[in-house]
Amino acid sequence: MRHVILIAALLCVSGAAYSQDLTAEQRSACMGDYEKFCKGVEPGGGRIIACLSKSSDKLTAACKKVLIAAENK
């Protein structure tokens, strides 16, 4: 969970949008989680990542994996 929160904080500070920071493969891995937990959240400014981090304990393993990988880039 700490990794996901760190990602959210870094992206919020940078002002980067979800779609600009993750590859198509990474977005695909988290699409189900996005639709389940964050569907009404407008992309941009790290809002999607922040929303996903609030549900980090419920995210699929694939989504968690790509979010952690994105943090390590």
N, CA, C and O of each residue as an XYZ file, in Angstrom:
292
protein
N       0.825     -1.186      0.000
C       0.000      0.000      0.000
C       0.874      1.256      0.000
O       0.542      2.253     -0.642
N       1.966      1.198      0.709
C       2.857      2.346      0.781
C       3.363      2.755     -0.598
O       3.502      3.943     -0.886
N       3.635      1.773     -1.444
C       4.115      2.072     -2.795
C       3.060      2.807     -3.602
O       3.379      3.758     -4.315
N       1.820      2.384     -3.500
C       0.750      3.011     -4.271
C       0.532      4.446     -3.801
O       0.327      5.342     -4.620
N       0.573      4.666     -2.510
C       0.404      6.016     -1.971
C       1.563      6.901     -2.414
O       1.357      8.068     -2.748
N       2.770      6.363     -2.420
C       3.923      7.127     -2.876
C       3.765      7.504     -4.342
O       4.071      8.633     -4.728
N       3.295      6.576     -5.156
C       3.056      6.869     -6.570
C       2.060      8.009     -6.702
O       2.274      8.949     -7.468
N       0.969      7.919     -5.949
C      -0.060      8.959     -6.017
C       0.516     10.315     -5.629
O       0.238     11.321     -6.281
N       1.302     10.341     -4.592
C       1.887     11.608     -4.147
C       2.829     12.175     -5.201
O       2.789     13.371     -5.490
N       3.660     11.339     -5.767
C       4.598     11.806     -6.792
C       3.869     12.331     -8.018
O       4.259     13.357     -8.576
N       2.825     11.651     -8.442
C       2.102     12.083     -9.630
C       1.282     13.338     -9.360
O       1.129     14.180    -10.244
N       0.762     13.468     -8.166
C       0.026     14.689     -7.835
C       0.964     15.894     -7.847
O       0.604     16.967     -8.332
N       2.145     15.710     -7.321
C       3.113     16.800     -7.288
C       3.545     17.174     -8.699
O       3.704     18.353     -9.014
N       3.732     16.171     -9.542
C       4.194     16.455    -10.904
C       3.073     16.966    -11.788
O       3.340     17.549    -12.839
N       1.820     16.762    -11.389
C       0.693     17.207    -12.186
C       0.476     16.364    -13.424
O      -0.239     16.780    -14.336
N       1.077     15.190    -13.473
C       0.968     14.335    -14.652
C      -0.354     13.584    -14.647
O      -0.869     13.206    -13.594
N      -0.881     13.382    -15.817
C      -2.143     12.649    -15.975
C      -1.877     11.158    -15.985
O      -0.800     10.707    -16.375
N      -2.859     10.408    -15.555
C      -2.789      8.958    -15.545
C      -2.407      8.424    -16.914
O      -1.494      7.606    -17.022
N      -3.075      8.861    -17.941
C      -2.839      8.327    -19.277
C      -1.464      8.693    -19.817
O      -0.952      7.997    -20.693
N      -0.865      9.743    -19.331
C       0.450     10.142    -19.807
C       1.568      9.403    -19.092
O       2.674      9.307    -19.624
N       1.314      8.885    -17.916
C       2.358      8.254    -17.127
C       2.431      6.754    -17.307
O       3.492      6.161    -17.114
N       1.332      6.133    -17.670
C       1.311      4.688    -17.808
C       1.176      4.308    -19.272
O       0.505      4.987    -20.051
N       1.819      3.222    -19.625
C       1.725      2.725    -20.990
C       0.338      2.124    -21.210
O      -0.434      1.941    -20.269
N       0.046      1.827    -22.456
C      -1.232      1.194    -22.776
C      -1.371     -0.135    -22.037
O      -2.459     -0.482    -21.576
N      -0.285     -0.867    -21.927
C      -0.306     -2.151    -21.215
C      -0.615     -1.945    -19.728
O      -1.383     -2.702    -19.134
N      -0.013     -0.925    -19.145
C      -0.252     -0.639    -17.735
C      -1.689     -0.165    -17.508
O      -2.338     -0.582    -16.548
N      -2.181      0.702    -18.387
C      -3.569      1.160    -18.265
C      -4.522     -0.017    -18.379
O      -5.512     -0.104    -17.654
N      -4.214     -0.914    -19.291
C      -5.052     -2.096    -19.483
C      -5.101     -2.943    -18.213
O      -6.158     -3.462    -17.854
N      -3.969     -3.086    -17.534
C      -3.904     -3.880    -16.309
C      -4.775     -3.297    -15.204
O      -5.281     -4.036    -14.359
N      -4.953     -1.980    -15.201
C      -5.717     -1.320    -14.147
C      -7.114     -0.891    -14.580
O      -7.860     -0.340    -13.770
N      -7.484     -1.126    -15.827
C      -8.771     -0.641    -16.321
C      -9.954     -1.181    -15.511
O     -10.872     -0.430    -15.181
N      -9.934     -2.451    -15.198
C     -11.026     -3.031    -14.407
C     -11.132     -2.387    -13.037
O     -12.231     -2.112    -12.555
N      -9.986     -2.146    -12.408
C      -9.976     -1.494    -11.100
C     -10.458     -0.051    -11.217
O     -11.203      0.435    -10.366
N     -10.029      0.622    -12.271
C     -10.482      1.995    -12.509
C     -12.002      2.034    -12.649
O     -12.667      2.858    -12.021
N     -12.544      1.143    -13.472
C     -13.991      1.138    -13.697
C     -14.763      0.762    -12.431
O     -15.877      1.238    -12.213
N     -14.176     -0.074    -11.619
C     -14.840     -0.520    -10.390
C     -14.774      0.526     -9.274
O     -15.762      0.750     -8.575
N     -13.632      1.155     -9.106
C     -13.425      2.033     -7.959
C     -13.368      3.527     -8.285
O     -13.586      4.357     -7.403
N     -13.079      3.878     -9.538
C     -12.783      5.284     -9.847
C     -13.483      5.792    -11.104
O     -13.049      6.790    -11.679
N     -14.535      5.146    -11.537
C     -15.161      5.464    -12.813
C     -15.546      6.935    -12.964
O     -15.425      7.479    -14.061
N     -15.994      7.582    -11.924
C     -16.420      8.971    -12.020
C     -15.304      9.989    -11.875
O     -15.558     11.192    -11.919
N     -14.076      9.529    -11.705
C     -12.940     10.427    -11.492
C     -12.403     10.899    -12.841
O     -12.122     10.087    -13.723
N     -12.263     12.206    -12.996
C     -11.746     12.785    -14.230
C     -10.234     12.597    -14.296
O      -9.527     12.918    -13.341
N      -9.730     12.076    -15.423
C      -8.283     11.900    -15.557
C      -7.540     13.235    -15.539
O      -8.079     14.275    -15.918
N      -6.307     13.174    -15.094
C      -5.442     14.354    -15.073
C      -5.045     14.733    -13.673
O      -5.803     14.532    -12.724
N      -3.884     15.270    -13.547
C      -3.401     15.758    -12.262
C      -3.181     14.679    -11.223
O      -3.131     14.971    -10.028
N      -3.048     13.431    -11.661
C      -2.821     12.342    -10.714
C      -4.073     11.868     -9.996
O      -3.984     11.077     -9.057
N      -5.253     12.345    -10.429
C      -6.501     11.986     -9.737
C      -6.814     10.493     -9.812
O      -7.308      9.917     -8.842
N      -6.534      9.867    -10.941
C      -6.811      8.438    -11.082
C      -5.914      7.637    -10.154
O      -6.388      6.750     -9.445
N      -4.634      7.939    -10.151
C      -3.690      7.241     -9.279
C      -4.074      7.447     -7.821
O      -4.022      6.503     -7.032
N      -4.453      8.648     -7.455
C      -4.872      8.925     -6.082
C      -6.102      8.104     -5.726
O      -6.193      7.553     -4.630
N      -7.045      8.025     -6.655
C      -8.251      7.237     -6.414
C      -7.900      5.759     -6.245
O      -8.382      5.100     -5.324
N      -7.063      5.252     -7.136
C      -6.670      3.847     -7.030
C      -5.948      3.578     -5.714
O      -6.119      2.514     -5.120
N      -5.152      4.525     -5.260
C      -4.419      4.313     -4.005
C      -5.359      4.203     -2.816
O      -5.048      3.518     -1.841
N      -6.512      4.873     -2.887
C      -7.491      4.764     -1.803
C      -8.065      3.363     -1.710
O      -8.533      2.947     -0.650
N      -8.031      2.636     -2.816
C      -8.564      1.274     -2.852
C      -7.446      0.258     -3.013
O      -7.687     -0.856     -3.478
N      -6.240      0.621     -2.640
C      -5.080     -0.226     -2.908
C      -5.207     -1.631     -2.345
O      -4.670     -2.575     -2.924
N      -5.904     -1.787     -1.231
C      -6.067     -3.121     -0.656
C      -7.039     -3.983     -1.457
O      -7.125     -5.189     -1.229
N      -7.773     -3.377     -2.396
C      -8.752     -4.103     -3.198
C      -8.318     -4.272     -4.648
O      -8.999     -4.957     -5.411
N      -7.212     -3.670     -5.044
C      -6.769     -3.719     -6.429
C      -6.321     -5.121     -6.818
O      -5.872     -5.905     -5.981
N      -6.454     -5.417     -8.112
C      -5.977     -6.698     -8.611
C      -4.454     -6.740     -8.517
O      -3.786     -5.708     -8.473
N      -3.936     -7.942     -8.487
C      -2.485     -8.114     -8.411
C      -1.799     -7.497     -9.623
O      -0.722     -6.917     -9.493
N      -2.409     -7.615    -10.799
C      -1.822     -7.061    -12.021
C      -1.709     -5.543    -11.939
O      -0.694     -4.973    -12.339
N      -2.732     -4.896    -11.431
C      -2.715     -3.444    -11.315
C      -1.667     -3.001    -10.299
O      -0.895     -2.078    -10.560
N      -1.639     -3.652     -9.153
C      -0.638     -3.311     -8.144
C       0.765     -3.443     -8.718
O       1.630     -2.604     -8.468
N       0.981     -4.503     -9.489
C       2.296     -4.767    -10.063
C       2.734     -3.635    -10.993
O       3.870     -3.170    -10.909
N       1.841     -3.191    -11.877
C       2.242     -2.135    -12.815
C       2.398     -0.791    -12.113
O       3.230      0.019    -12.524
N       1.629     -0.538    -11.079
C       1.775      0.715    -10.347
C       3.114      0.757     -9.620
O       3.776      1.794     -9.580
N       3.502     -0.367     -9.052
C       4.806     -0.437     -8.364
C       5.930     -0.312     -9.390
O       6.928      0.364     -9.141
N       5.768     -0.965    -10.546
C       6.784     -0.870    -11.607
C       6.924      0.569    -12.096
O       8.035      1.029    -12.361
N       5.809      1.278    -12.214
C       5.849      2.677    -12.652
C       6.606      3.536    -11.649
O       7.299      4.481    -12.024
N       6.467      3.201    -10.381
C       7.168      3.943     -9.340
C       8.678      3.776     -9.473
O       9.439      4.700     -9.183
N       9.100      2.613     -9.904
C      10.533      2.305     -9.967
C      11.201      2.790    -11.245
O      12.390      2.538    -11.442
N      10.481      3.470    -12.110
C      11.080      3.977    -13.361
C      11.855      5.245    -13.102
O      12.429      5.818    -14.029
